[in-house]
Amino acid sequence: MQSFIPRATIYASALLFVLTPALAQQQSQHVMVNPDDITWKDAPPSLPKGAQMALLYGDPSKESMFVMRLKFPANYKIPPHTHPTDEIVTVVSGEVNFGMGATFDPAKTKAITAGGVIAMQPGTQHFVQTDRETVVQLSTRGPWSISYVNPGDDPRKSQ
């Protein structure tokens, strides 16, 4: 008995067979970075002035995975905001006071120290405060964006 395979299935399988190596190659960016290799620059204007950033992997403007470090000076604050994708924040050095909710309230923060992790679902309202210089590492999917709960807190509006 002869089996029947539709031509569309054969064509789709052939196309997938041809494209798979190209797609895999596109996704196989390898990065190895030591702390001394990191280049810091001013953080994007969507964050309050004073922060610095270093992109370690990927492109935050594209729909793909990326890893970015943010360096916050002492006494730095990010008002309540949200992000459209899951975020995993790891404290690399220093200490970040992290709070949840739509109102900035230092009394409702939790201090997360070096090695600590914060994981949030899309749309989680949160805010940040530092008492000393702190470096965090953000692992998420792009395109990255930040929406302030109170539009008047958005630093892009004061430029």
Rosetta blueprint (number, residue, H / E / L):
1 M L
2 Q L
3 S L
4 F L
5 I L
6 P L
7 R H
8 A H
9 T H
10 I H
11 Y H
12 A H
13 S H
14 A H
15 L H
16 L H
17 F H
18 V H
19 L H
20 T H
21 P H
22 A H
23 L H
24 A H
25 Q H
26 Q H
27 Q H
28 S L
29 Q L
30 H L
31 V L
32 M L
33 V L
34 N L
35 P H
36 D H
37 D H
38 I L
39 T L
40 W L
41 K E
42 D E
43 A L
44 P L
45 P L
46 S L
47 L L
48 P L
49 K L
50 G L
51 A L
52 Q E
53 M E
54 A E
55 L E
56 L E
57 Y E
58 G L
59 D L
60 P L
61 S L
62 K L
63 E L
64 S L
65 M E
66 F E
67 V E
68 M E
69 R E
70 L E
71 K E
72 F E
73 P L
74 A L
75 N L
76 Y L
77 K E
78 I E
79 P E
80 P E
81 H E
82 T E
83 H L
84 P L
85 T L
86 D L
87 E E
88 I E
89 V E
90 T E
91 V E
92 V E
93 S E
94 G L
95 E E
96 V E
97 N E
98 F E
99 G E
100 M E
101 G L
102 A L
103 T L
104 F L
105 D L
106 P H
107 A H
108 K H
109 T E
110 K E
111 A E
112 I E
113 T E
114 A L
115 G L
116 G L
117 V E
118 I E
119 A E
120 M E
121 Q L
122 P L
123 G L
124 T L
125 Q L
126 H E
127 F E
128 V E
129 Q E
130 T E
131 D L
132 R L
133 E L
134 T E
135 V E
136 V E
137 Q E
138 L E
139 S E
140 T E
141 R E
142 G L
143 P L
144 W L
145 S L
146 I L
147 S E
148 Y E
149 V L
150 N L
151 P H
152 G H
153 D H
154 D L
155 P H
156 R H
157 K H
158 S H
159 Q L
